[in-house]
Amino acid sequence: TSARRLPPAPDPLVRRAVLGVAGGVEELARDAALSERQLRRRFDDAVGFGPRTLRRVLRLQHFLRLAERAPGATLARLAADAGFADQAHLARDCRDLAGAPPSVLLGRGARAAGEPQTSGTSKAPLAAPAILGA
């Protein structure tokens, strides 16, 4: 009989910072009373990457949710609504984080992590990694 180890509890400081990730790293660190280096280390331990990368992932997730809800919208409109500086910024983050341009992701049926697949869709969803679990 082997005892199962529970996963470690989420770092409460990182969880709070994730909820406020819209601000800059400097602001997050100051609000958490940590140095930027300490905050990055805590993020890396809890999430696997730093707060700036998390912000990029969350913005891409937002783009995918918007695209699902507004299938006729242009990539430029979706990029702006999701918080990208422009369509080129969206394309760069899509290639960096998902390995494909936005049109290819959407053509393959990609959707945000945790989004249920709609019935009648034969394509398997491609989702970016979930952050901090659900």
N, C-alpha and C positions, 0 to 999 in steps of 0.2 A: 504494500500500500504506500504509494508515494504521494506526498502532499503537493497540491498544486500551488504554485506561487502566483499571487495576484500581481497584475502589472502595477508599477509604481503609480501613486496618485499624481495627477497632473500638477505641475508646478503652478501654484496659485498666482505668483507674480507674472509668469509668462502668460497664463490664461487672461489676466487683466490686461496685459500689454497687447495681446492678440485682439481683444475687443476694442482697443484704442489704436490699432496699427495704422490708422489713417494719418496720424501725426508723424513727424520725422523721428528717426532713431534717437537723435539728441533729446527731443522732447520726451519720448518714452523713457529713456534712461533717467532723465531728470525727475520725472514724475514718480519713478520707481526707486529713487534715491540710490541709483547704481551708476557706475561708469558705463560708457558705451561698450567697452570691452566685456565687462561683467554681464551686461544685458545680452550681448551676442552669444556669449558662452552659455548662458541659461537657455536661450532660444535653441541653440544648437543641440544641447542635451535633451530638451523637451520635444522639439519639432524635427530636428535633423538639418536645419539650415537657419540662417539669420532672419531678422525682421524685414529687411528689404526684400529678400526673396519671397517671404510669406506674403508681403504686400502684392508682389507681382502675381503670385499664384491666385490670391483672392480676387484680384482684378480680372484675371483670365476666367476664373469661375463665374464672375459676374457677367462677363461678356457672353459666356455659353448659356447662362440662364436667360439673358435678354434675347439672344438669338432664338432660343426655343419658344419664347413668348411672342416674338415678332418676326415670323419667318420671312416676311417680305422686305424687311429693313435692309438697307445697304450696309456694307461693312464699315463705311465711314461713319454712318449714323450710330451703329452699334458701338464702334470704337469710342466715339465721343461720349455716348451715354454710359459706357462702362468705366470712364475715367482715364482713357488713354489720351495722350497729347494729340495724336492723329492716327490715321490708318497705318502708316509705316511703323509707328510704335507698337500697335497691335500685332502687326505681322512679325516684327522682331521678337516680341515676347512669345508669340505662338510657336515660332521656330525654336527659340531657346528652351522653352518649357515643355512643349508637346511634340517637337520634332517635325512639325508640318505647318504650312501656312493656314490662316484661318479658313479660307474657302475649302481646303481639303478636309480640315477637321469637321466643318459643318456638313460637307458632302458625305462624310463617313458616319454621320449621325452622332457626333460627339455631343455630350451634354455635361453639365456641371456634376461634380462628384456628389453622390447622394440623391441625385434626381432620379425618380422612377422612370422606367421606360414606358412610353405611351403604348397602349394596346394597338395592334394592327401594324406596328412598326417591325419590319423584319431585320433591321440593322441592329447589331449589338452596340450598346452605348460605349463610347470611349470617354473616359473621365479622367481628369487630372487627379493627383493623389489627394485623399482626404486629409485635412489638417486637424490635428488634435482629436480625432475621433468624433463620433456623433453622440 
